[in-house]
Amino acid sequence: MRMNRFVIGLLCLTGGLAPGSAPLLGAGVSTRVGVATSDITPPLGAPMAGYYHERGADGVLDPLFCKAMVIESGAEKAVLVTVDLIHVTRTVTDQARSAIEQNTGIAGERVMISATHAHTGPELTRQGVRSGTMGGNRPVAVEYTVGLPGRIAETVKQANIALAPAELLRANGSCEGLTFNRRFFMRDGTVGWNPGKRNPNIALVAGPTDPEVALLYAQRPGARSPREAVATYVNFAMHPDTTGGSKYSADWPGALSRVLAAYLGPEHVTLLGNGTCGNLNHIDVSWSGPQSGPFEQERIATILGATVFQALKDLEPVSPGTIRARAERVSLPARQVSREEIAEARATVASATDDRGGNFMKLVRGYRTLDIVEREGRPFEVEVQAITLGPDLAWVGLPGEVFVELGLAIKRRSPFPRTFVVELANENIGYIPDRRSYAEGNYEPESARCAAGSGEQLVEAAVKLLTSLHESSTP
């Protein structure tokens, strides 16, 4: 494992701020930050995730990384980890947290491990019929998955070793016209999913987007040059499924890292916590231009990077305060399936081995049904996590591909001025639509393993955690 460590710092005192910056509050509280990265690109030939047909990796377009940021404020720490994978499993998170606690003393509930959702990364070994069909039980996938928790833990260990005094600043930008809701009301009364560019049967878009670009920015003491910034945590909601093919790639989150590093320096670390984008992607149906392939990630990263650079002009110091973290287990009911659906699912999965030739939605329903049957009626016991820093910042971790409506609801109801809502955090139970979308149907609701109303349960749990943490952070 190739490892790079970067140390950043500035004591959170009123001196050393950029011209025109407001003085920091609570100057007696010191803040330290450490970051580290590691290359987690699997060997060639490993099965790749993201679609409903098996494919093996035959090259590397750009490497996949695990990135860790340890934040210490006063006597408390929290860890933010991002991995260029389609998801992380509950087992990977539990094992990584255990090793992190053993190595660093940082409690598991203070560690958020989120996936960027790259569709050009490896298939991890996990429960479920689909994972096995896609190659998740092959020895190369098993070996990679078994070793992943240790690699994550080692990256966090190195970030913790790199802890040094740091200045944290925050900003928000807006990137309009880059992320799009991929569900549409059609003229025939149905709801379409990715209905195609310039489709004359589109009536109107079926839901909102979230153009907010939220930043946490860390820099060295007394920084006067952009090259003294060392890490940026970016929260933006958009599916990373632009590159395709059979070569490993971190997709647009990886390209964004390269764009920011071109300005902020080659050692700058960009962590991407993907927002709630279960029903969002990059496809602009009003534009006839092509939007797939390796070149598309570069276009997206350039536009999003420009928004980040613009937001840097509005950076404000983060008010120091205690880091707090809590997690709550939420029981989400599984969908009900009939005997007829089970019989149809078994026949479909047995006869249709990939998603081509009109088999896509049949396979979506088939794998969903068989995965639910495997559960034997057990609900999904999932984690909702909240980490807060003083009165200013909060992170919420959610356990799947969450519809944007749900993330927006958490942001609106959060008592914190800046709330990073991060999907695919710590585990993945698949799509989590809002209640209305179940009735509308099509891909994401058809794929969802949890029952209607599950998303709203997660919102209530997140708001409860945020409210409790905010009350305890207010003097």
N, C-alpha and C positions, 0 to 999 in steps of 0.2 A: 504494500500500500504506500503510494507516494503521498507525503504529508508536507503541507506548507503551514507555517505558523506566522501570525501577524500580531503585533502588540500595538495597542492604541491607548491614548490616555490624555486626560486633563482632569485635575481636581475640580470638582464642581463648586467653584468659588466665583465671585463676581468678576474677577480679573480674567483676561485671556479670551473674551468674547469678541466676535466680529464687530466692526463698527456699526453702531445703530442697534445692536442687540439689547434686549432688556436684561437686567441683572437676574441671575438665578435666585430662586426662592430657596429657603432652607439651606443656606450655604454651608452649614456645619456638617451636612451629610455628604460623605465621599462616595463617588461612583467609580467602579472599575469595570473594564470590558476586556474580554479576550476572545479572539476568533481563530478558527482553524478550518482547513479544507482537506479533503482526501478524495482521491480518484477511486470511484466504485464501479468503473466500467467492467462488465463481465467478460469472460472469454468469448471469442467468436464461436458461433454455432449454438449458443444458448437460445432457447425459445424466447420470442418477443411478445410483449403484452399489447393489449389495446384493441384487438379486433376479434372477430368470431371465426377466424381461420388461423391455423398454426403457421408460423414462419420463423426461420432461424436467422440470427444475425450473421451477415457476411462481410461486415466492415464497421468502421467507426468514422462517422461524419464529424462528431465532436464528443469529447468525453463526458461521462456522467460523474457528478460530484455529490458528496455529502459535505454539508457546510454547517458549522456550529458557532453560535454566539452565546457566550456566558456573560450575563450581566450581574454585577454585584452592587448593591446599594445598601450602605450601612453594613449590617451583619448578615444580610440575606442574599441569596442567589437565585437566578432562574436561567434556564437554558432554552434557546430556540434552535432547533435543528431542521434543516430542509434537505431533502434527498431528491435527486433527479430520477424518480421512479414513478410508475403509474399510481402506486399506493404503498402503504405499509400495512402489514398484518398486525393483529393483536399480539400474536406470539413474538414477532420481531420487537415490537414496542416494549412488551413486558420484560423480555430478556435484555434489551439494551438499557432500559431504566435500571434494572437490577445491577448490571455491570457498572453503569454510571455512578450509582449510589455507592457501590463498593470502592470505585476508583477515586471519587471526588467528595463523597459525603453529601451530595445534592440529592434531595428526596425526589422520588419518581414523579409525584404530582407537580413538581416544579420544572419538569422537562416536557416540552412539546416537540414531537417529531412529526413533521408534515411532509407530504409528497407534493412535488410540483405537478404531477399527473402527466408526465411525458409518455406518449404513445409509442415512442421508439426506444424503450428500455426493456428490461428483462421481465419475463413472467416469473412471479414468486410462487413458491410452493404454498398452497393454502387449501382449506377445505372447500368443497364444492365441485360439482361435476364439470363445470366449464373449465376450471383451472387445470384439471387433469387432462382434458381433451386438448387444451392449448399447450401442453407440454410441461405443465407445472410439476409433474411427478418424475420427470426425467432426471437422471443423476446430476447433470450439470446444474439444473435449476435448484435441486435439493441442496447441493453443496453451496451454491451461492447464497441461498436463503438462510441456511444454517450459519454461515459466516458473517452475515450482514449485521446482526446485533453487536458483535465484537468490533466491527469496523466503525459503526456509529459511536460506540462507547469510547473507542480510542480517539476519534476526532474530538469528542467532547473533552476527554482528558487533556488533550493538547491545548484546546481553547482555554481550559481552566488553568493550566500551567502558564499560559500567556497573559493572564489577568494583569492589568496595569491601570493606573488612573486614566479616566476618560471623560470626555464631554459628550453628552447625548443631546441631539436636537431633533425636532420633529417638523414636518410640513405636510401639507396636503395639496395635491394637484388634481386636475380633471382632464381625462383623455377621451374626449368625445369622438364618436365615429370609428372606434377601433374594435370594440367588443359589441356583439349583436345578440339579441335573443333569437334562438334558432327555431322557435315554435311560432306558427302563424295560423290565424283564422283564414280558411280558404273559402272561396266563393260558393262551394257546395255545402257549406255548413260544418265541415270537419276541421280538425286541427292538424296541420301539416308539420312535419319535422324535416328540417333541411330540404325544403321543397324545390331547390334549384334556383339558379340566377335568372333574373328577369322572367320569372314564372308569371304568366298573365292571370293565373287562377288565385294568386295571393290577394286577399282582401286587406288585412292589416296584421301587424305584429301582435302576438298573443300575450306578451309580458314585457316588463321593463329590463333595463340593463343597470349596471353599476359602474359608471366611468371614474369613480374616485380612485386616485393613486395616493396611498398613504405611505409615508416614509418615516423611518427611524434612522438617523444619521449619526455616525460616530467619527470623531476626529481626534488628532493628536493635540497635546498641550499647545496653547497659543497659536493654533493653526492660522496661517495667513495665505496658504496656497491650497488649491484643490487637491494637490498631490499629497497633502497631509491628512486627507480623509482616508479611512481604512475600511469601513464597512457601512453598507446601506441595506436596511431591511425594507423590502418593497411589498406592499399588499395591493394586489390588483386581480380582478376577477375575469378570467378568460381561459377557455379550454386550450391546453397546449397539444393540438392535434393538427399541426400545419405541415409537418415535414414528410411523414409517411416513409414508405420504403423499408428496406431491410438492413439499414445501417444504424448503429447506436447514435442517438442525438438527444441532447437536453432540450431540444426545440427552442421556442422563443425565450423561455427563461434563461437558457444558456447564452443565447445571442444577446439578451439584455445585459448579462454580466460582462460580455466583451465590449459592448457599447459604453457602459459606464467606466470600465477599466481604461478605455482609450483616452478618457478625459481625466479620470481620477487617479490613474496610475495602474501599472500592471499587477501590483500586489493588492489592489482593492478587491474586497470580497462583497459580492451582492447575494443576499439571501432573498428568495422569492416565496412568500407565503401566499399561495393562491386563494383568492376570495371565493365566495359561493358562486360557482359558474356551472352548475349542473345543467342549466338550460341556456348557456351562453357559449358562443364561439366567435371566430374571426371572420366568418363568411358574410360579406355584404351582398345581399341578393339584388340590390339596385345597381350593382356594378358588374359589367360583363367580363372584367379582367380575371385571369387565372389566379387562384389563391391556394395552391397546394405545391409542395415541393420545398427543397432546402432554401430556395431564395425567399420564400414567404416569411420564414422566421426572421430573416434579416430586415425585411421591410417593417415588420411589426416592432422589432426591437429598436429600430431607428426612431419610429414615431413615439413609442412609449418612453424611450430614453430621453427624447426631447422634452417630454412632459416632466420627467424627473429633474432634468437640468433646470427647467423653468421654475420648478418648485423649490429648488435649492436657494433661490433668491429670497424665499419667504421663511427660511428656517427660523424656528424659535427654540430657545433652550427648554429642555424638559425639566420640570420642577422636581428636584430630588425628593425621594420619599422611600418608604419601606416597600420592598417587593413582597407581594402576597400571591398565593396560589391556592386554588381549590379545585377539586374535581368531583363530579357527581355521576353516579351510575343511573342511567335511565333505561327503563324497560319498554321496548318498542314491540308491539305485536307484529307477528308475521302475517302476511296476506293469507287469506283462505283460498284453497284450490280444490276443485271438484275431482271426482273420480274420472270424469271424461277428460278434463284437462291433463290429468296425470297420464292417462293412456295415450293421449295425443302427443304429449311431451316425450314420452319414451320412444314412440315411433319416429318422431321427428329427429331426435338426437341420434338415434341408431342409424338412420338412413341419410341424413344430410350432414356431411362432415365439414362444410364451410358455409360462409355467408353469401356465396355467389349463386347465381341462377335463381333468384327470387326467394331464397331461403332465409333472408336476414331476419325478418320479423318472426318467422316460425321458430328460428333458433333462439331469439331473444325470449320468447314466451316459454320455449321448451327448457332452456337452462334455468330460467327463473323458477319454473314450477318444480323441477327436480331438486334444485337447491333448497326450496322450502320443504319438500317432502323429507329430505335428509334431516331437517331440524326436528321432525316429529312433534310439531306443535310448540316448540320452545320459542319464547320471545327473544329478541335481540337485546342483550344486556350491553349497552354502549356507554362510552365515557363522553361527557361534556366537560371541557376544561376551561378554566379562566386563570390568567396570570395578569397581575396589575403592577404598575410602577407608580407609586405616589398617587396624586390626584389627577394626573394627566392621561396616562396611557393604560390600555387594557388589550389583552389578546384573548380571543375565544377560539377554542379548537373544537371542530365538529367532525363526526365520524363517517363521512361519506361524500358523495357528489351531491351537493345541496343546491336546491333551486335559489336563484338570486332573491326572490321575494322574501325568503326566510332570513337571509343575511341582512337585507335592508331593514327588516323588522327589528333585528337585534341592534343594529346601529342606531335606529331611531329611538329605541327605548333604553339604550345604555346611558348610565349617568356619567360616563367618562367622556371628556372632550374628544379623544381619539380612541377608537376601538378598531383593532385589526381583527376581522372575522376570517378565520382560516379553515378551509375545508380539508378533507382527507388527512385529518390530524389524528395520529395515534392508532388509527384502524380504518377499515373501509367496509361498510355494509352495502355498498352500491348506491344507486340513485335514491335521493330523498326529496321528492317533489312537495310542493305545497298542496293543501287539501283540494283546492279547485282543479288542479291539473290532473288528478286521478280521474275525474269525471270526463275530462277532455280527451284522455287517451294518447295514443301514439308512443314513440320509443321509450322515453324515460319512465313514464308511469307503468308501461308494460314491463319494463325491466326491473322496476323496484321490488325488492323482496319484503320491505316493511309495509305495513298497512297505512291507508290514508289517515292523516292526522298525526303521523309520527314526526313530521317536520315541525309542526306547531308545538309538540311536546319538547323538542329540542330548543326551540326559541324560549319557551317558558323557563326551562332549566337554566339556559344561559343568562337570561335577564335576572333570575333569582340570584345566581352566583355573583354577577356583576354588582347588583344592588347591595348584597351583603358585603362584598369586598370594598365597595366605595364607602359604605357607612363606617367600616373599620379604618379607612384611610383618612377620614375627615376628622380634624382635631375637634 
